[in-house]
Amino acid sequence: MSLKIIFGILLPFIGTTLGAFFVFFAKRKSSDSKALSGFAAGVMLAASVWSLIIPAVEMSASLGIFAFIPMLLGLWSGIAFIIAAEKLIALSYDGESASCASFFLAVVLHNIPEGMAVGVAFALALKSPAAFLPAVMMSFGMAMQNIPEGAIISLPLKNGGSSKKKAFILGSLSGIVEPIAAIFTLVFASFAAGILPYLLGFAAGAMIFVTADELLPKAKSTGGVLWFCIGFSVMMVLDIALG
């Protein structure tokens, strides 16, 4: 595997790390958790639609009018998984800690199929040099999208009582699954490509459930809803422009 491909695979993780780094510039204690929750909810919902649901349906286009089925099966599997995971998390954590743990889990799950998509792109690049630039552009686009995602992981962790250093490390680590998933896909490209629509749907279900269950209730105010719209718009533009 060449250094160029390794760097391309690492780009999304670098984006997440850059986003998590914003925690060092945050105020000692954020006074507007509603705004942060609203922004995070908007980012996650837009990412669920444009980064996960739409690509999953497009990958199943050969099924015609039933192209939504793999995504839908994955989506409800993701919802069921998060419900079960939250019950287990509640046994070990309470209050804000449980909320942060569910949020972190949803973002990590969302990063796995994104990493696999990058792996598929670079697997094609290994077979055809002409596919290398599109693979790099896909990876770069995901890196840009991951910047706000890294921030919305690290900032709530800091507000929940974690040190800035710990919040940064956990925010950054939420993205480490992407290069791992990409390398796995490079090794098992033909198998991974077949299950990717289901995994994209699974991640979307997890993120949508956590957004509705954890974030939107905390953003319930005029300012919080406005920041939800801002977060949704930012992520939508990044996904469409760079995807």
Residue, then its C-alpha position, 0 to 999 in steps of 0.5 A: m500500500s503506497l504512502k499516498i493511499i495511506f494519507g488518503i485513508l487518514l484524511p477523514f480522521i485528520g478532519t475529526t481531530l481538527g474539529a476536536f481541537f476546537v475544544f481548546f479554544a472554548k470558554r471555560k464553561s459554555s453558558d448556552s448548551k441549548a445552542l450547542s445541542g441545537f447545532a449538533a442536532g442539525v449537523m447529525l440530522a443532515a449527515s444522516v440524510w446526505s452522508l448515509i441515507i442517500p448514498a445507501v439508496e444510490m448503492s442499491a439502485s439495481l433494486g429499482i423501486f425497492a432500492f430503499i429496502p437495504m437502507l431501511l432494514g439497516l436504519w431500523s437495526g440501528i435504532a434497535f441497537i441504540i435503544a438496547a445500548e442506552k439501556l446498558i449505558a444507563l446501568s453504568y452511567d447516569g444523567e449527562s454522562a449517559s447522554c454523552a456516551s450515547f452521543f459518542l456511540a452514535v457518531v462512532l457508528h456513523n464513522i464506520p460505514e463512511g470509512m468503508a466507503v473511503g476504502v471502496a474508493f481506494a480499492l478501485a484506485l488500486k485497480s485503476p489509476a484514473a480512480f485515484l483522484p476521485a478517491v482523494m476528493m471523496s476522502f477530503g470531502m469527508a475530512m471537511q464534514n468531520i471537522p464539525e463532527g469532531a467539535i460536537i463530540s469534544l465540546p459536550l464532553k468538556n461541558g459535561g465535566s471532562s478536561k479539555k485534554k480528555a475531551f479532545i482525545l475522545g473527540s479525536l478517537s471517535g474518528i479513528v474507526e474510519p481509517i480502520a474500516a477503510i483498511f478492512t474494506l481494502v482487504f475485503a473489498s468485494f464483501a464489504a461493498g455488498i453490505l455497505p448500504y445496510l451499514l449506512g442505514f444502520a448508522a443513520g438509524a443510530m444517529i437519527f434516534v440519538t438526535a431526536d432522543e438526546l439533542l432536540p429536547k435539550a435544544k428546545s428554545t428559539g435560539g436552540v432551534l435557530w442553531f439547529c437550522i444553522g448546523f443543518s445548513v452547514m452540514m448539508v452544504l458540506d455534504i453536497a459541495l464536497g460529497 
